Amino acid sequence: MRIRSLLRCAAASMLAIASTVCIAQAGSLRAGAARVDISPPPSMFPFTDSQTYGSLHDPLFARALVLDNGHTKLAIISVDNVHIAFGDELTKAVTDELKIPAANVIINATHDHNGPPDVGGFGGPNTAKNPLFDILKKGMVEAARQANANLQPARIGFGTGKAYINTNRDEKLGEGYHMGYNPEGPSDKTVSVLLVTKPTGEPIAIDASYAVHSVVMFRTHTKDGQIQVSGDLGGAASHYVEDHFPGAVALWTMAAAGDQNPLFMANYNQDGPDVKDEGPEGWAILDVLSRRVGEEIVRVSKSIQNTNDKAVLWSGQSSVTCPGQKRAAPPQPGVPQGGWRGPGHVAMVDGDPVTIRLQLFMVNDIAIPAVHGEVFTEIGEHIRSDSLFDRVFMVTMLPDGAGYIPTDKAYLMPSEKAITNPIKPGCAEPAMVDAFRSMEKSYLPAWKAASN
């Protein structure tokens, strides 16, 4: 472990660090994993969100990993969906099943845009559940239950690799990037892998974190002129890994991908005059990209040799509250408002403060920072480089998120996702980095004591 110098931020923010929720002690590691089908049943088709979905192409899953060292139990649940709302209700359902504190559960969406209609988006007072919410909730709880029932002696390790299937999608005002392809923009190619095995080495679970939107098939009409529900990139990559390691559960985690798209999409130039929909041929594009990142996940998993059967497990919570902004006037029909749909100036005025919720899991010296929102890639790199620990596994898209969380640099470009963002510049990036560093410092004495 390498201790890096502390960088302090001078952002105008309110920082609240929650107290430690578990006593960090080392113990023999046990782990269990499970996946449960949460696909919409045939009786629900066709249904309409912003688009019409005619049928199911491939199944959707809730996947769960539970870690237990005899003192503390942590649960990570990954769900094939675009967002997750009603997070407190879902978390309580899982904690009631596992008998653990809310801080010991991380739930993340794969951000699959070809999943079923959003069960409430980012939440809020006007959020309404749809019929798929009960399927999602039941599947998550059942996956957690099965994973907990499957607890067995385990070892855990960490490794990284590279996959070149993503690209920056910075959407500059008036530039007409057509869904924001910006190959000159920053793009993190790191594939991070958490490997959990039996003592004999066979994988129990593999959790992969990569910075890309799961949108290869977004808005692509593949059957009877309609869109099909699919696990898309994250789901296909997980299936590839699970096929390679029979019996293992492969979770997919979106890292800091708020400004990252797949290198190729089956439906592209979506907002331009030359829209192209590959139709059923789009599945071949998905197969190529998912196989490429899946192959790297498998390669990294096989290369991890330094695994541990003893573990210190710890969790912490925090939040940062930043000054907010809003449009000076609501968009008017036919009037350019900026973004890739047309040029124009967007005037912003003061708005309500925005709170970004944060969680941190520590598994020995593996840091798992998790954010309730869509983090731009350079913030993820900043969190990783400023961490007290070398091994960092980034998680985003936790329930009831704050939306896009741009870098300060993005506000200057100007980026559509930044300049109209409800978070004012100058706060989120440095405050989040400082919050995760502060939580790591709270854990550090326990880790030093356990590792001596």
C-alpha positions as CSV (number, residue, x, y, z in Angstrom):
1,M,0.0,0.0,0.0
2,R,1.3,3.4,-0.9
3,I,0.2,6.5,1.1
4,R,-0.1,9.5,-1.2
5,S,0.0,13.2,-0.3
6,L,-3.3,14.8,0.8
7,L,-4.9,17.2,-1.6
8,R,-7.4,19.6,0.0
9,C,-10.1,21.3,-1.9
10,A,-11.3,24.8,-1.4
11,A,-14.7,24.3,-3.0
12,A,-17.8,26.0,-1.6
13,S,-19.6,22.8,-0.3
14,M,-21.0,21.2,2.7
15,L,-19.3,17.9,3.6
16,A,-20.8,15.4,6.0
17,I,-19.0,12.2,6.8
18,A,-21.2,9.5,8.4
19,S,-19.9,7.6,11.4
20,T,-18.4,4.2,10.8
21,V,-21.1,1.6,10.8
22,C,-19.1,-1.5,11.5
23,I,-16.1,-2.5,13.5
24,A,-13.3,-3.2,11.1
25,Q,-11.8,-6.6,12.2
26,A,-10.1,-9.2,10.1
27,G,-11.7,-12.6,9.7
28,S,-11.8,-15.6,7.4
29,L,-13.6,-14.7,4.2
30,R,-16.8,-16.3,3.0
31,A,-18.6,-15.3,-0.1
32,G,-21.7,-16.2,-2.0
33,A,-23.2,-15.1,-5.3
34,A,-26.4,-15.5,-7.3
35,R,-28.3,-14.1,-10.3
36,V,-32.1,-13.9,-10.6
37,D,-34.1,-13.3,-13.8
38,I,-35.9,-9.9,-13.7
39,S,-37.1,-9.9,-17.3
40,P,-40.5,-8.4,-18.2
41,P,-43.0,-11.3,-18.8
42,P,-44.5,-11.8,-22.3
43,S,-47.8,-10.5,-21.0
44,M,-46.3,-7.0,-20.6
45,F,-45.4,-6.6,-24.2
46,P,-45.7,-4.4,-26.1
47,F,-45.2,-1.4,-23.8
48,T,-44.1,2.1,-24.3
49,D,-41.7,4.4,-22.5
50,S,-40.2,7.1,-24.8
51,Q,-40.1,4.2,-27.3
52,T,-42.1,1.1,-28.0
53,Y,-40.7,-2.2,-26.8
54,G,-42.1,-5.2,-28.7
55,S,-40.4,-8.2,-27.2
56,L,-37.6,-9.6,-25.1
57,H,-34.3,-10.4,-26.9
58,D,-32.2,-11.6,-24.0
59,P,-32.9,-12.0,-20.3
60,L,-32.2,-9.3,-17.7
61,F,-30.8,-10.2,-14.3
62,A,-30.2,-9.0,-10.7
63,R,-26.8,-10.2,-9.7
64,A,-25.7,-10.3,-6.1
65,L,-22.3,-10.8,-4.3
66,V,-22.2,-11.1,-0.5
67,L,-19.0,-11.0,1.5
68,D,-18.8,-12.1,5.2
69,N,-15.8,-12.3,7.5
70,G,-17.6,-13.3,10.7
71,H,-17.7,-9.7,11.9
72,T,-19.1,-7.7,9.0
73,K,-21.2,-8.5,6.0
74,L,-21.3,-6.5,2.7
75,A,-23.5,-6.9,-0.3
76,I,-23.1,-5.6,-3.8
77,I,-26.1,-5.9,-6.2
78,S,-26.0,-5.1,-9.9
79,V,-29.3,-4.7,-11.8
80,D,-29.8,-4.7,-15.6
81,N,-31.8,-1.4,-15.7
82,V,-31.2,2.2,-16.8
83,H,-31.7,3.8,-13.4
84,I,-32.9,2.7,-10.0
85,A,-35.4,4.8,-8.0
86,F,-37.0,4.2,-4.6
87,G,-33.6,3.3,-3.4
88,D,-34.4,3.5,0.3
89,E,-37.3,1.0,-0.2
90,L,-35.1,-1.4,-2.2
91,T,-32.2,-1.1,0.3
92,K,-34.5,-1.8,3.2
93,A,-35.8,-4.9,1.5
94,V,-32.3,-6.2,1.1
95,T,-31.1,-5.2,4.6
96,D,-34.2,-6.9,6.1
97,E,-33.3,-10.1,4.3
98,L,-29.6,-10.0,5.2
99,K,-30.0,-8.4,8.6
100,I,-27.3,-5.8,7.9
101,P,-27.1,-1.9,8.0
102,A,-28.1,0.1,5.0
103,A,-24.5,1.4,4.7
104,N,-23.4,-2.2,4.0
105,V,-25.3,-2.5,0.7
106,I,-24.3,-1.1,-2.6
107,I,-27.0,-1.3,-5.4
108,N,-26.0,-0.2,-8.8
109,A,-27.8,-0.1,-12.2
110,T,-25.8,-1.3,-15.2
111,H,-27.4,1.7,-17.0
112,D,-28.8,-0.5,-19.7
113,H,-30.9,1.9,-21.9
114,N,-32.5,-1.1,-23.6
115,G,-33.8,-2.4,-20.3
116,P,-37.5,-2.0,-19.4
117,P,-39.0,1.4,-18.9
118,D,-37.4,3.3,-16.0
119,V,-39.0,2.5,-12.7
120,G,-39.0,6.2,-11.6
121,G,-35.8,7.7,-13.0
122,F,-33.8,9.6,-10.4
123,G,-36.7,9.7,-8.0
124,G,-38.2,12.8,-6.5
125,P,-41.6,14.0,-5.5
126,N,-43.3,13.2,-8.8
127,T,-41.8,9.8,-9.2
128,A,-44.3,7.0,-10.0
129,K,-43.7,3.2,-9.9
130,N,-44.5,1.1,-12.9
131,P,-45.5,-2.6,-12.9
132,L,-41.9,-3.7,-13.3
133,F,-40.8,-2.3,-10.0
134,D,-42.2,-5.3,-8.1
135,I,-40.3,-7.6,-10.4
136,L,-37.1,-5.7,-9.8
137,K,-37.6,-5.6,-6.0
138,K,-38.4,-9.2,-5.7
139,G,-35.5,-10.2,-7.9
140,M,-33.0,-8.1,-6.0
141,V,-34.1,-9.6,-2.7
142,E,-34.1,-13.1,-4.0
143,A,-30.6,-12.7,-5.5
144,A,-29.4,-11.4,-2.1
145,R,-31.1,-14.2,-0.3
146,Q,-29.5,-16.9,-2.5
147,A,-26.1,-15.3,-2.4
148,N,-26.2,-15.2,1.4
149,A,-27.4,-18.9,1.4
150,N,-24.5,-19.8,-0.8
151,L,-21.8,-18.4,1.5
152,Q,-18.7,-20.6,1.5
153,P,-15.0,-20.2,2.2
154,A,-13.5,-17.8,-0.3
155,R,-10.5,-15.8,-1.5
156,I,-10.5,-12.3,-3.0
157,G,-8.2,-10.5,-5.4
158,F,-8.0,-7.5,-7.7
159,G,-6.6,-6.8,-11.1
160,T,-6.8,-4.3,-13.9
161,G,-6.5,-4.4,-17.7
162,K,-7.5,-2.3,-20.7
163,A,-10.3,-2.4,-23.2
164,Y,-10.6,0.0,-26.1
165,I,-14.3,-0.1,-26.7
166,N,-15.3,3.3,-25.3
167,T,-15.0,6.9,-26.5
168,N,-15.7,10.4,-25.0
169,R,-19.1,11.7,-26.0
170,D,-18.7,15.3,-24.8
171,E,-21.8,17.1,-26.2
172,K,-20.7,20.6,-27.0
173,L,-23.3,23.3,-27.3
174,G,-24.0,23.8,-31.0
175,E,-21.4,21.4,-32.3
176,G,-23.8,18.8,-33.6
177,Y,-21.7,15.7,-32.5
178,H,-24.7,13.4,-33.0
179,M,-24.8,11.7,-29.6
180,G,-21.5,13.3,-28.7
181,Y,-18.7,11.3,-30.2
182,N,-15.5,13.2,-29.3
183,P,-12.5,10.9,-29.9
184,E,-10.1,13.6,-28.7
185,G,-11.8,13.9,-25.3
186,P,-10.5,12.0,-22.2
187,S,-11.5,8.4,-22.0
188,D,-10.4,5.9,-19.3
189,K,-9.8,2.5,-20.8
190,T,-9.2,0.7,-17.5
191,V,-11.0,-2.5,-16.8
192,S,-11.1,-3.2,-13.0
193,V,-11.9,-6.7,-11.8
194,L,-12.8,-8.0,-8.3
195,L,-12.2,-11.8,-8.3
196,V,-13.8,-14.0,-5.7
197,T,-12.9,-17.7,-5.8
198,K,-13.2,-20.9,-3.9
199,P,-10.1,-21.9,-1.9
200,T,-9.3,-24.2,-4.9
201,G,-9.3,-21.3,-7.3
202,E,-12.6,-21.7,-9.2
203,P,-14.4,-18.4,-9.5
204,I,-17.5,-17.7,-7.3
205,A,-18.0,-14.2,-8.6
206,I,-16.4,-11.7,-10.9
207,D,-17.3,-8.0,-10.7
208,A,-16.0,-5.8,-13.6
209,S,-16.0,-2.0,-13.6
210,Y,-15.6,-0.1,-16.9
211,A,-16.4,3.4,-18.0
212,V,-19.0,3.1,-20.8
213,H,-22.7,3.6,-21.2
214,S,-24.5,0.3,-21.9
215,V,-26.1,1.7,-25.1
216,V,-24.9,-0.2,-28.1
217,M,-28.5,-1.1,-29.0
218,F,-30.2,2.1,-27.8
219,R,-33.2,2.9,-30.0
220,T,-32.4,0.2,-32.5
221,H,-35.4,-1.4,-34.1
222,T,-34.6,-5.1,-34.4
223,K,-37.9,-7.0,-34.7
224,D,-41.2,-6.1,-36.3
225,G,-40.1,-2.5,-36.5
226,Q,-39.8,-2.2,-32.7
227,I,-37.1,-2.1,-30.1
228,Q,-36.4,-5.2,-28.1
229,V,-35.5,-5.4,-24.4
230,S,-31.9,-6.4,-23.8
231,G,-29.2,-6.4,-21.2
232,D,-27.1,-4.6,-23.9
233,L,-23.4,-4.2,-23.4
234,G,-23.2,-4.9,-19.7
235,G,-25.5,-7.9,-20.0
236,A,-23.7,-9.4,-23.0
237,A,-20.3,-9.0,-21.3
238,S,-21.6,-10.7,-18.2
239,H,-23.0,-13.6,-20.2
240,Y,-19.6,-14.0,-21.9
241,V,-17.7,-14.2,-18.6
242,E,-20.3,-16.5,-17.1
243,D,-20.1,-18.8,-20.1
244,H,-16.3,-18.9,-19.7
245,F,-16.5,-19.7,-16.0
246,P,-19.5,-22.0,-15.5
247,G,-21.1,-21.6,-12.1
248,A,-19.7,-18.1,-11.5
249,V,-21.8,-15.0,-11.4
250,A,-20.4,-12.0,-13.4
251,L,-21.6,-8.6,-12.2
252,W,-21.3,-5.5,-14.5
253,T,-20.5,-2.1,-13.0
254,M,-20.5,1.2,-14.8
255,A,-17.5,3.2,-13.7
256,A,-17.1,6.9,-14.3
257,A,-18.9,7.0,-17.7
258,G,-21.1,10.1,-17.6
259,D,-19.3,11.3,-20.7
260,Q,-18.4,7.9,-22.3
261,N,-20.3,6.0,-25.1
262,P,-19.5,2.7,-26.8
263,L,-17.0,3.1,-29.6
264,F,-19.8,1.9,-32.0
265,M,-23.6,2.0,-31.7
266,A,-26.2,0.2,-33.7
267,N,-28.3,3.4,-34.0
268,Y,-26.1,6.4,-34.6
269,N,-26.4,10.1,-35.6
270,Q,-29.6,9.9,-33.6
271,D,-30.2,13.6,-33.5
272,G,-28.9,14.5,-37.0
273,P,-30.5,14.4,-40.4
274,D,-28.6,11.3,-41.4
275,V,-29.9,8.9,-38.7
276,K,-28.7,5.3,-39.3
277,D,-30.4,2.3,-37.6
278,E,-28.6,-0.9,-38.3
279,G,-31.7,-2.9,-37.3
280,P,-31.1,-6.7,-36.5
281,E,-27.5,-6.3,-37.8
282,G,-26.8,-4.3,-34.7
283,W,-26.6,-7.5,-32.6
284,A,-23.3,-8.2,-34.4
285,I,-21.9,-4.9,-33.2
286,L,-23.0,-5.7,-29.7
287,D,-21.4,-9.2,-30.0
288,V,-18.0,-7.7,-31.1
289,L,-17.8,-5.1,-28.3
290,S,-19.1,-7.3,-25.5
291,R,-16.7,-10.1,-26.5
292,R,-13.8,-7.7,-26.6
293,V,-14.4,-6.4,-23.1
294,G,-15.5,-9.8,-21.9
295,E,-12.2,-11.3,-23.1
296,E,-10.3,-8.7,-21.2
297,I,-12.3,-9.5,-18.0
298,V,-11.5,-13.2,-18.4
299,R,-7.8,-12.5,-19.1
300,V,-7.5,-10.2,-16.0
301,S,-9.4,-12.7,-13.9
302,K,-7.0,-15.5,-14.9
303,S,-3.9,-13.3,-14.2
304,I,-4.9,-12.5,-10.6
305,Q,-2.7,-14.6,-8.3
306,N,-2.4,-12.6,-5.1
307,T,-5.7,-13.5,-3.4
308,N,-6.5,-13.5,0.3
309,D,-8.7,-15.8,2.4
310,K,-8.6,-13.3,5.3
311,A,-10.4,-10.0,4.9
312,V,-11.1,-6.7,6.7
313,L,-14.6,-5.5,5.6
314,W,-15.7,-1.9,6.3
315,S,-18.3,0.5,5.0
316,G,-18.8,4.2,5.2
317,Q,-21.3,6.8,4.0
318,S,-20.9,10.5,3.1
319,S,-22.5,13.2,1.1
320,V,-21.5,16.5,-0.5
321,T,-23.9,19.4,-1.1
322,C,-23.1,21.8,-3.9
323,P,-24.7,25.1,-4.9
324,G,-27.3,24.6,-7.6
325,Q,-28.4,26.3,-10.8
326,K,-31.4,26.1,-13.2
327,R,-32.4,27.5,-16.6
328,A,-33.4,31.2,-16.5
329,A,-36.5,30.3,-18.4
330,P,-38.0,26.9,-19.5
331,P,-37.2,25.8,-23.0
332,Q,-39.7,27.2,-25.5
333,P,-40.9,25.2,-28.6
334,G,-39.0,26.2,-31.7
335,V,-36.5,28.3,-29.8
336,P,-32.8,27.0,-29.9
337,Q,-31.8,26.2,-26.3
338,G,-28.3,24.8,-26.9
339,G,-26.9,21.3,-27.1
340,W,-26.5,19.0,-30.0
341,R,-30.0,19.8,-31.3
342,G,-29.0,23.3,-32.3
343,P,-27.0,26.4,-31.4
344,G,-28.1,28.8,-28.9
345,H,-27.2,30.3,-25.5
346,V,-28.6,28.8,-22.3
347,A,-28.9,31.3,-19.4
348,M,-28.6,29.8,-16.0
349,V,-29.6,31.3,-12.6
350,D,-29.3,30.2,-9.0
351,G,-31.2,27.0,-8.1
352,D,-31.7,24.7,-5.2
353,P,-28.6,23.0,-3.7
354,V,-27.8,19.5,-5.0
355,T,-26.7,16.7,-2.6
356,I,-24.6,13.9,-4.0
357,R,-24.6,10.7,-1.8
358,L,-21.5,8.7,-1.5
359,Q,-20.6,5.2,-0.2
360,L,-17.3,3.5,0.4
361,F,-16.6,-0.2,0.9
362,M,-13.2,-1.4,1.9
363,V,-12.1,-5.0,1.4
364,N,-8.6,-5.1,2.9
365,D,-6.7,-2.5,0.7
366,I,-9.3,-2.6,-2.1
367,A,-11.2,0.7,-2.1
368,I,-14.7,0.6,-3.6
369,P,-16.0,4.2,-3.9
370,A,-19.6,4.4,-5.1
371,V,-21.5,7.5,-6.2
372,H,-25.3,8.1,-6.6
373,G,-25.0,9.7,-10.0
374,E,-23.3,9.6,-13.5
375,V,-19.7,10.7,-12.9
376,F,-17.6,12.1,-15.7
377,T,-14.5,10.0,-16.4
378,E,-11.9,12.5,-15.2
379,I,-13.5,12.7,-11.8
380,G,-13.2,8.9,-11.6
381,E,-9.6,9.1,-12.5
382,H,-9.1,11.9,-9.9
383,I,-10.8,9.8,-7.2
384,R,-8.5,6.9,-8.1
385,S,-5.3,8.9,-8.3
386,D,-6.0,10.7,-5.0
387,S,-6.9,7.5,-3.1
388,L,-4.8,6.3,-0.1
389,F,-4.9,2.9,-1.8
390,D,-3.6,1.6,-5.1
391,R,-6.4,-0.8,-5.8
392,V,-9.6,1.2,-6.6
393,F,-12.9,-0.2,-8.0
394,M,-15.2,2.6,-9.1
395,V,-19.0,2.2,-8.9
396,T,-21.6,4.7,-10.2
397,M,-25.4,4.7,-10.9
398,L,-26.5,4.0,-7.4
399,P,-30.2,4.6,-6.6
400,D,-31.9,8.0,-6.7
401,G,-28.8,9.7,-8.2
402,A,-28.0,13.3,-8.6
403,G,-27.8,13.0,-12.4
404,Y,-24.8,13.9,-14.4
405,I,-21.8,15.0,-12.4
406,P,-19.4,16.9,-14.8
407,T,-15.8,17.9,-14.3
408,D,-15.1,21.6,-13.8
409,K,-13.4,21.5,-17.1
410,A,-16.6,20.4,-18.9
411,Y,-18.3,23.6,-17.8
412,L,-15.8,25.6,-19.7
413,M,-16.0,23.8,-23.1
414,P,-19.0,24.3,-22.9
415,S,-20.6,20.9,-22.6
416,E,-24.4,20.4,-22.9
417,K,-24.4,18.0,-20.0
418,A,-22.4,20.5,-17.9
419,I,-23.6,24.0,-18.7
420,T,-27.3,23.0,-18.2
421,N,-26.5,20.8,-15.2
422,P,-28.3,21.6,-11.9
423,I,-24.9,21.5,-10.1
424,K,-22.8,24.7,-10.3
425,P,-19.2,24.3,-11.3
426,G,-16.4,24.5,-8.8
427,C,-17.8,22.1,-6.1
428,A,-18.6,18.5,-7.0
429,E,-15.2,17.3,-8.3
430,P,-12.9,18.5,-5.4
431,A,-15.5,17.9,-2.7
432,M,-16.1,14.3,-3.8
433,V,-12.4,13.6,-3.9
434,D,-12.0,15.0,-0.5
435,A,-15.0,13.1,0.9
436,F,-13.7,9.7,-0.3
437,R,-10.2,10.6,1.0
438,S,-11.7,11.4,4.4
439,M,-13.6,8.1,4.6
440,E,-10.5,6.2,3.7
441,K,-8.6,8.0,6.5
442,S,-11.3,6.8,8.9
443,Y,-10.7,3.2,7.8
444,L,-6.9,3.4,7.7
445,P,-6.1,2.8,11.4
446,A,-8.1,-0.4,11.4
447,W,-6.4,-1.6,8.2
448,K,-3.0,-0.9,9.6
449,A,-3.7,-2.8,12.8
450,A,-5.1,-5.7,10.9
451,S,-2.3,-5.9,8.4
452,N,0.5,-5.7,10.9
